[in-house]
Amino acid sequence: MIILDKNITKDQERMRDLMESILDVKDEIQGLEMDLDNYKNNLLDLMKKNNTYEIESYTAKANIIEFNRESLDKDKTIDAIDKVNKGLKEKVDISGLINRSNVCFVLVKEL
């Protein structure tokens, strides 16, 4: 514990200790999330390598989830709307505003 001021109350000292504990836990969570992502990526790679899209164990079930995501490009959309509002354009071609991306991940659920 680092004391920055000799005139702090016990409650202030406790608050500082709690803030440090919160930061420690956040660091631990970040490490665990990285471990979890690594395990999931390894499982996904193995499942793809073995052409397995679903597998069960005694305690869990894993599925590969794949889909195409479509979303609007925020900057292009705002620009197009501004041009329509200013009378510079009559119509907007929505196909030019859409971003498409492939999504693939493994979903693991407890049985």
C-alpha positions as CSV (number, residue, x, y, z in Angstrom):
1,M,0.0,0.0,0.0
2,I,1.3,3.5,-0.9
3,I,0.4,6.3,1.4
4,L,0.3,9.6,-0.5
5,D,-0.8,11.8,2.4
6,K,-0.2,11.4,6.2
7,N,-3.5,13.0,7.0
8,I,-5.8,10.5,5.4
9,T,-8.6,8.8,7.3
10,K,-8.9,5.0,7.7
11,D,-11.8,5.1,5.2
12,Q,-9.7,6.9,2.7
13,E,-6.9,4.4,3.2
14,R,-9.4,1.5,2.8
15,M,-10.7,3.2,-0.4
16,R,-7.2,3.4,-1.8
17,D,-6.6,-0.3,-0.9
18,L,-9.8,-1.2,-2.7
19,M,-8.8,0.7,-5.8
20,E,-5.5,-1.2,-5.9
21,S,-7.4,-4.5,-5.4
22,I,-9.7,-3.6,-8.3
23,L,-6.8,-2.9,-10.6
24,D,-5.2,-6.2,-9.6
25,V,-8.4,-8.1,-10.4
26,K,-8.7,-6.3,-13.7
27,D,-5.2,-7.5,-14.6
28,E,-6.0,-11.1,-13.6
29,I,-9.2,-11.0,-15.7
30,Q,-7.3,-9.7,-18.7
31,G,-4.9,-12.6,-18.4
32,L,-7.7,-15.1,-18.1
33,E,-9.5,-13.6,-21.1
34,M,-6.3,-14.0,-23.2
35,D,-6.0,-17.7,-22.0
36,L,-9.6,-18.3,-22.9
37,D,-9.2,-16.8,-26.4
38,N,-6.1,-19.0,-26.9
39,Y,-8.0,-22.1,-25.9
40,K,-10.9,-21.2,-28.2
41,N,-8.6,-20.5,-31.1
42,N,-6.8,-23.8,-30.6
43,L,-10.1,-25.7,-30.4
44,L,-11.4,-23.9,-33.5
45,D,-8.2,-24.8,-35.5
46,L,-8.4,-28.5,-34.4
47,M,-12.1,-28.7,-35.3
48,K,-11.6,-27.2,-38.7
49,K,-8.5,-29.4,-39.4
50,N,-10.7,-32.5,-38.6
51,N,-13.8,-31.2,-40.4
52,T,-15.7,-31.3,-37.2
53,Y,-18.4,-28.7,-36.7
54,E,-19.9,-30.1,-33.5
55,I,-18.4,-32.1,-30.7
56,E,-19.5,-33.1,-27.2
57,S,-17.6,-34.2,-24.1
58,Y,-19.0,-35.4,-20.8
59,T,-19.4,-31.8,-19.6
60,A,-19.5,-29.5,-22.7
61,K,-20.6,-29.1,-26.3
62,A,-18.7,-27.1,-28.9
63,N,-20.1,-25.8,-32.2
64,I,-18.4,-23.8,-34.9
65,I,-20.5,-20.7,-35.7
66,E,-20.0,-19.1,-39.2
67,F,-21.9,-16.3,-40.8
68,N,-21.5,-13.1,-42.8
69,R,-22.1,-9.8,-41.0
70,E,-23.3,-6.7,-42.7
71,S,-23.0,-3.3,-41.1
72,L,-23.2,0.3,-42.3
73,D,-19.9,2.3,-42.6
74,K,-20.6,5.1,-40.2
75,D,-18.5,7.8,-41.9
76,K,-19.8,7.0,-45.4
77,T,-23.4,6.9,-44.2
78,I,-23.2,10.3,-42.4
79,D,-21.6,11.8,-45.5
80,A,-24.3,10.4,-47.7
81,I,-27.1,11.7,-45.4
82,D,-25.5,15.1,-45.2
83,K,-25.4,15.3,-49.1
84,V,-29.0,14.3,-49.3
85,N,-30.0,16.9,-46.6
86,K,-28.1,19.6,-48.4
87,G,-29.7,18.8,-51.7
88,L,-26.5,17.6,-53.3
89,K,-27.9,14.1,-53.9
90,E,-31.4,12.8,-54.5
91,K,-30.8,9.2,-53.7
92,V,-28.4,7.1,-51.7
93,D,-27.0,3.8,-53.0
94,I,-27.1,1.7,-49.9
95,S,-24.8,-1.0,-51.3
96,G,-21.9,1.4,-51.2
97,L,-22.4,2.0,-47.5
98,I,-22.4,-1.6,-46.4
99,N,-19.4,-3.4,-44.9
100,R,-19.4,-7.2,-45.2
101,S,-17.2,-9.4,-43.0
102,N,-17.0,-13.1,-42.4
103,V,-17.4,-14.2,-38.8
104,C,-16.2,-17.6,-37.5
105,F,-15.8,-18.7,-33.9
106,V,-16.3,-21.7,-31.6
107,L,-19.1,-21.6,-29.1
108,V,-18.6,-23.8,-26.1
109,K,-21.5,-24.5,-23.7
110,E,-21.7,-26.5,-20.5
111,L,-24.0,-29.5,-20.7
